[in-house]
Amino acid sequence: MLKLVIFVAAGFLLYKLLMGDKKKKMEKSRQETEDQVEAGDMVQDPICGTYVSSDSRIRVKDGKQVHRFCSFECRDAYLERKKSGSEPS
């Protein structure tokens, strides 16, 4: 019975260590993204809101403004909305 308790406790500690590390990595990644947004290295996709690199190759020039997209699907959705006359969000 004692072996089972020790085994469960060790498993729980291992789980906590791994999950804590995962949370730290996610927080670090989020902070890096925020830093890049603030520095102007990333811009927001006007369709889905995902942040993409400011030198993304998937883009549409609309007058003087250049919109950058995370995917061709978002670019096509933007063009379709623009074509139909409704303003993209």
MODA-V915258 format. One record per run of one state. SS is the DSSP state (H for helix, E for strand, C for the rest). FROM is the first residue (numbers start at 0). LEN is the number of residues. If there is no record, write none. Layout:
ss = {SS & SS}
from = {FROM & FROM}
len = {LEN & LEN}
This chain:
ss = {C & H & C & E & C & E & C & E & C & E & C & H & C}
from = {0 & 1 & 39 & 41 & 44 & 50 & 53 & 58 & 62 & 64 & 68 & 71 & 84}
len = {1 & 38 & 2 & 3 & 6 & 3 & 5 & 4 & 2 & 4 & 3 & 13 & 5}
